[in-house]
């Protein structure tokens, strides 16, 4: 039975509502006029302004340091946690705790981490933001890798490897890890994307003189939106879309190989 075309109207209206602001932002980033609200012609000058802005460059460097470091740490710890929960533990309590950082509101997690850092007398800096992002990133990696493990519930290859004399480490590196590789890659890309865009937790755990890029953008927006901010937001959108698409393809690869 053919569905009426009117049924698709809410669907397309929702997409228009969601993506029209993004399209406007991208178009205005190529504006030759200084006003962010009137389009005066096509120009790339605001992208050139970004390249010469030292504050933005330093914020970008800080963000990349945090994003790469937290991704590596969250990926390693999240993978180990997922394998441990799937292979060596059947506790629902531990399952719930493993995903709790991803469920908690960013505000609550940020305040909690700030209190924890103050309790252990840890000076704030890029490393404190890196550790904070690794905390919630680990939960996402654990969830993605556990999905991959659930799709490969058959442990016969691992058992055969151990029966043939392989050590647990060798079995993990040569049997388990290759099977989990697509899921691990998808989880890592997801954490990288979340870390680049994250603002709330970073605002609580970063040092005042070492802001991340979202914090720099927020400090600029307080004095009004400029085409330079539109250009910066457009670049961040491009990076985020690219990484998200790559993560989706990794997830599809995981499903196709399962």
N, C-alpha and C positions, 0 to 999 in steps of 0.2 A: 504494500500500500504506500502510495506516494505521500510524503508529508507536505502540508501546506507551507508555502514560502513565508507566510507571516510568522511561522514559528522561529525562523532564523533572524527575525528583526531584533529581538532582545540580545541575541548572541552577538550580532555585529555592532549594536549600540554599545554594548559593554566594551568591546575592543576599541571602538572609537573613543569612549570615555577614558580608557586606560592609556592609550598610546598617543592621543592628540597632544597632550602637554610635552611628551618626549619629542615628537616631531617638531613642534614649535621651538623647543629649546635647541635642537640641532640646527634648524634653519637660522635662528637668531645668532648662533655662534659664528656664522659667516657674514654677519652684518658689518657693513663699512661704517655705519653711524655709531657714535658714542652712546646713544640711547639704547637700552635693552628692550624697548617696547615698540620702536618704529624701525622698519627695515629700510635702509638707505642704499642698498646695493650689495653685490657679492664681494667679499674680501676675506683674505686669510691673515689679516694683520693681527688679530687677537691671538691666533696660534703662535705668531712670532713674539707677541708680548709674553706669552707663557714661557717661552724658551729663555727669556732674559729676566724673568722674575726669580730672584734668589730665594725668597721665602717659599714659593711653590716648589722649586727644585729641591730644597732641603726637606720639605714635607713629603715629597715623592720618595726621596731616598729613605727617609725614616719609615715610610709605609712599606716600601719594598723589603727593607731589612726585617720588619716585624712580620710581614706576610710570608716571606720565604722561610724564616726561622720557625714561626708557629706552624706552618704547613708541614715541615719536616718533622718537628717534634710531635705534632698531633697525629700524623700519619703513622709514625713508628709506634707510639703508645696506643693509639686507637686500634691498630692491627693486632698488636699483642693482646689487648683487652678483648677484642672480638674472638680471637682464637681461643683464649682462655675460657671465656664464657660458653662458647659453643662446644669445646672439646673436653673441658675439665670441670665445668660447673653447670648446674641446672637450677640455680637459685633465681626465683622471680624478683626477689629483693635486689640482688646484684644487677639484674637486667634493668630494673627501674632506675637504679642509681647511675648506671652507665649512660643513660640518655637524659638525666636530669639537667645538666648544664645547658642542653639545647632547648629544654622546655621552659626553664626559668626566665622571667623577664630580664632584659639586659640591665635595667636599672637595679634590680635586686642583686644580680650577679656582680655588677660593677661595685656596688656598695660593699658587698660581702668580701670581694677581693681586696678592696681598699682597707677595710678593717683588718683583714688577715695580714696584709703587708705591714700595717702599722703595728700589729701585735708582735710580729717577728722582727720589727725594726728594719725592714727592707727599704732602702732608698729607691724612690721612683725613678724610672728611666725607660729606655726602649726595651730593656730586658723584662721589666715588669709588665709592659703591654704585651710583649711576645708570650710570656707565660700565661697571661690572662686569655689571649686569643687561642692559645693551645688548649686551654681547659675546655672551652665550649667547642672548639674544632674537633677535639678528640671524640666527643659524643657523636658528631656527624660521621666521622670516619668509622667508628664502631658500628653504627647503624647500617652503613652501606656495606661494609665488609661482612657483617653478619647475614645480610641478605644474600650475598654471594655464597657464604658457607651453607646457608639453608638450601640453596639450589644444588649444592654439591654435598648432600648428606651422606653419600656413600664414602666410607673411609677405607674401602678395601685396598686401594693403592698404598695408602699410608701403612696399613697393617702388613701388606706384602713387603714393603720396604724395610720395616722393622724386623720381619721374619728373616729377611735375607742378610741381616747383620748391620743395617744402617743405624747410625745414631739418631736420636730425636732431632738434633740440629740439622743433620744431613737430610733427613726425611722432610723437615719443614722447608729447607732451602730448595730442594730439588722436586718435591711433590706438591706440598701445600702452597708455597708461595707462588709458583707459576699459575696455579688454578685461581688464586685470589688476585692476581696482578690487575685485571681490568677493574675490579671493584676498588682496589687500593688507589689506582690512578684516578678514578672518578671521585672518590672521597677526598683525595688531595686537592684536586681542582676545585671542588666545592669549598673546602676550607680556605683556599687561596682567595677565591672570590669574596667570601664573607669577611675575611680579614682586611682586604683592601677597602671595602665599603663601611666597615664598622666604625661607629662614632661614640656611642654611649659608654661602652666599657673602657675605651681608650681615654675618654675625657676624665674618667675617675682614676686611671692607673698610670697615666703618662706624666712626665715631668713638664713643668711649664715651658721650659726652653727647648723641649724636644717634641713638638706636636707632630701628629701624623697628618696626612693630607686631608682627610675629612675634617679634622679640627681646624686646619688652615682655611678650608673653604667656609666653615661656619663663621670664623672670625671675619672673613671678607664679606659674607652675606649680611652680617649685622649692620653694615654701613650702606647697604643697597646692592641689588643685583646688577652686575655689569656684563657686557659681552665677553669679557675675559673669563668670568665664572662660567658662562654658557659654554665656551670653548673647552674649559677644563672638564666640565660635566660631560660633554660629548665624548671626550677621550676616555673618561672613566666608563661611560656606557659601552663604548666599543670594546674595551678590555673585558668588561663584565659579560657582555653578550658572547664574545668569543670563547671565554672560559666556560660559560654555562653550556653552550652548544657542544663544546668538546666533552664536558662531563656527561651530557645526555648521550652522546655517541658511545662513550665508554660504558654507560649503563646498558645501552642496547646491545653492545658487544657482549657484555656480561650475560644478558638474557639469551642471546643467540647461541652462546657457547655452553649454556647450562642444559 
